Every structure is written in structure tokens, then in C-alpha cells.
Amino acid sequence: MAGIAVIGGGINGVMSAWELARAGHCVTLFERDTLISHTSRTSSKLLHGGLRYLENGEIPLVRRALADRDWWLTQNSKLVHPLAITLPVYRQARRKRWQLKAGLWLYDRLAGTSALPPHQWLTRQSLLSSKDHLHAQGLQGGYRYFDAQMDDEKLGNWAAGQARLAGVVIREHAPISRIACDGSVYCSGQILKFDAVVNATGPWAARLLTDSTIPCAFALDTVRGSHLLLARPLSQGYLLEVAGERRVVFVLPWQGQTLVGTTEIRQTPDTPVQCSDAETRYLLALYNHYFPAASENEISGSYAGLRPLLKSHRDPNRAQREHALIRHGCLLTVFGGKWTTSPSLAREVAVQVQAMLAP
Ligand SMILES: Cc1cc2nc3c(=O)[nH]c(=O)nc-3n(C[C@H](O)[C@H](O)[C@H](O)COP(=O)(O)OP(=O)(O)OC[C@H]3O[C@@H](n4cnc5c(N)ncnc54)[C@H](O)[C@@H]3O)c2cc1C
């Protein structure tokens, strides 16, 4: 039984620790603050294949994410449920009806034998009869497809509970100042020695390597995403084009209100991660472009998080959503990784750690 340190108590660290414990290792998880308190609790709350990543050609990622989505659906039916999402088709839209149809056809194929229903066409009339009151001008109809919605904070803490039950020792408020390729971990003035270390610190992964003077060929692109919460109910999810941009934004039902997000703004991990006034205006304008206008008074909250993305494109919208695992001696660093794909990422981590431990 090997002693493994996992650093970072976001979803990728939690799932990796759980998987390593299930593989029979003696695992300690170190979290600087509290579990699931950073990126992993500021997501769009979707367990999804990532329909839009098909446009970037990320087919292996989408296939894996769809399998992971279905895994989550079988694990916790209280915190994860299917969600209908509509893509309205407007005459003046950037993406034509046939393009959406092709993407959704592929999405269904990649989902294989998923229990979620395949996409379907909805007539203009049926969309206009919904309580959400989509704007009618130019509306031709829309496609409905399914993904899953979750409570990220609760589901992440549920996974941490499972990790604990599997034997993981969880140390919160335990910042790691330095790590070394020989398995050393520096915590509160002590040097602790492990057989292997997993650096799963999300947006801070590259920073921890730099602070530890470990050179790395990979770089992280840290990209803020913000959400607005509107005090209005919504009957289903929508995936909407932003006029004049390649981007799309989700408008989702969330705990009796409406969640609108997200944005893509580069920022360093050292500065406070908050939804700016400009992002608030941008998201509200997007919502008002499609639905009966909401005023700023109806904004009941906002939040922001920092995506850890592999540096791969000057436009963050086109940046790869794939992850990479980088090995330095007994140290494995996780670069990137979606919430949805944390189970398959954790399995990869366990395989790599096993290879690192092999004589
Ligand atoms: C706006 C937004 C919306 C998103 N929506 C979705 C979505 O709907 N579905 C989806 O699948 N994905 C989504 N994602 C992506 C997903 O949320 C992230 O990729 C994922 O949560 C990253 O998890 P993580 O564990 O790598 O990082 P984090 O959750 O940030 O965890 C890293 C942890 O490491 C800790 N840490 C850092 N440095 C140290 C140190 N030195 N010592 C100890 N601990 C340390 C931090 O405190 C933190 O808790 C979204 C991301 C954003 C930003």
C-alpha cells in the first residue's frame, strides 16, 4: 500500500483521491481552504458532453464527457437530474438549422446507449406556448436535447464523503507551499514524505510548480466565467447564440430562479475572481435579447470562477477543454479538466500513479 498525497480539494482532487483509495492506496488530501470552495462550486451546474465543443473538433472529449455524464446520473439521483435544453432557431441566426441538426445527431451518436432521450424538433408554436415567452420575431422552431444538471457544491461534497468512506484522510485549511519530484510535500513548516504526489490544484497547478522551482513545458490559461441569477422562474434550459459572436450562453432553471452564464475573460489566479459590471451588463443584455426584459433589480446574485484551461488558442472560446497529466518523477500534475469528466480523469490519474510506483 503506497502513501499518496493529493493536493487540491476541488472536484478533480476529490475524485482522484477517491479513485486512488479504491485502488488500495493510503491517500491524504490537502486543501488550502475548504473542499469544493473554488472553481468547482462556480460552474454552470451542468454534467454534459459539451455540445459546443463539437465545433472545435473535440470529439474524444465529448464522447468521454457523455459517458461520465451518464455515470453521474447513476450515482446520485437526488443531486443529479436530466435537464431539457432548447436551442431556438431564428431566421437571422449564425448557425443554420441543418448545422444544429448535424451537431445534435453526432451528439446522440457519441452518447451511445445513454438513458437520456435523443434530440427532437419543436415547432415554433410549441416554443411560443411555453411560459418562458421567448421572443417570437424570426423564430422558426427549435431543437430540444438533454444533458444533466447538478448541485456542484453538494455533489462535490458528496463525492468527498465517498472518498472519506474509502479511507481518504482529508486535511482542510492545509496549504501546501512547495512540492518536490521525490514525493516531498511542504505543509505548515513540516516536510512530509509520500510515495507519489498528485498536484490537482486547478487554476493554481502551474503556480505550485513555479513556487516549487519545477520547470514545466505546459502552460495554463486561466479564464474567468461569470453567472447571473435572476429572480424569475424558467421551465427548461436554453442554449443561446450571442449576437455578432461565435459564443453561446446558457440560460438555465436553477432552484426556482434563472441562471445566465457564462463569460470568458482571461485573468491571473492571484486577483479576486468576481463578476464585473461589464459582465453583468453583457449577460443581462443577452437574456433580454431573447426573453421579456429583466431589469437590474431582478438580479438576485452573481458568481464567478476561473477555468483552468490548457493554453492552446488566443481566443479562449476556442481553447481546448481537454486535460493533460504531466509527470515529474513521483509527482503528477493535472492541467485542466472539466467537472463532468472528473471520474474518467481520476481513473487516468490512478493508472499513471500506478505506473509511477512500479519498480
Ligand atoms: C464559470 C464556469 C462554468 C463551468 N461550468 C461547468 C459545467 O457546467 N460543467 C462542467 O463539467 N464543467 C464546468 N466548468 C469547469 C469546471 O468547473 C472546472 O474545470 C473544475 O471545477 C475544475 O476543478 P479543479 O478541482 O481542477 O479546480 P478547483 O475546483 O479550483 O480546485 C482546486 C483546489 O486546489 C486548492 N489549492 C490551490 N493551491 C493549493 C495549495 N497550494 N495547497 C492546497 N490546496 C490548494 C484550491 O483551494 C482549490 O480548492 C466550469 C468552469 C467555470 C469557471
The ligand as a Gaussian input file, in Angstrom:
#p B3LYP/6-31G(d) Opt

LIG

0 1
 C      -17.813000      29.659000     -14.996000
 C      -17.517000      28.204000     -15.141000
 C      -18.529000      27.339000     -15.509000
 C      -18.259000      25.986000     -15.632000
 N      -19.269000      25.138000     -15.901000
 C      -19.040000      23.821000     -15.991000
 C      -20.109000      22.926000     -16.170000
 O      -21.284000      23.313000     -16.197000
 N      -19.820000      21.607000     -16.292000
 C      -18.531000      21.153000     -16.247000
 O      -18.335000      19.940000     -16.427000
 N      -17.505000      21.983000     -16.018000
 C      -17.723000      23.299000     -15.871000
 N      -16.703000      24.155000     -15.625000
 C      -15.350000      23.618000     -15.463000
 C      -15.169000      23.032000     -14.060000
 O      -15.908000      23.733000     -13.112000
 C      -13.704000      23.072000     -13.675000
 O      -12.915000      22.629000     -14.734000
 C      -13.450000      22.203000     -12.444000
 O      -14.322000      22.548000     -11.402000
 C      -12.012000      22.337000     -12.001000
 O      -11.865000      21.620000     -10.799000
 P      -10.468000      21.535000     -10.086000
 O      -10.598000      20.557000      -8.983000
 O       -9.415000      21.249000     -11.106000
 O      -10.182000      23.021000      -9.580000
 P      -10.772000      23.790000      -8.272000
 O      -12.183000      23.478000      -8.030000
 O      -10.395000      25.214000      -8.390000
 O       -9.953000      23.126000      -7.105000
 C       -8.569000      23.391000      -6.903000
 C       -8.355000      23.424000      -5.401000
 O       -6.972000      23.471000      -5.135000
 C       -6.794000      24.227000      -3.938000
 N       -5.414000      24.682000      -3.877000
 C       -4.790000      25.550000      -4.721000
 N       -3.500000      25.708000      -4.349000
 C       -3.316000      24.930000      -3.255000
 C       -2.192000      24.660000      -2.412000
 N       -1.004000      25.240000      -2.644000
 N       -2.341000      23.816000      -1.362000
 C       -3.549000      23.212000      -1.135000
 N       -4.656000      23.424000      -1.901000
 C       -4.525000      24.264000      -2.947000
 C       -7.794000      25.376000      -4.114000
 O       -8.075000      25.979000      -2.858000
 C       -8.959000      24.663000      -4.744000
 O       -9.911000      24.239000      -3.774000
 C      -16.946000      25.499000     -15.439000
 C      -15.939000      26.388000     -15.066000
 C      -16.226000      27.718000     -14.888000
 C      -15.154000      28.644000     -14.421000

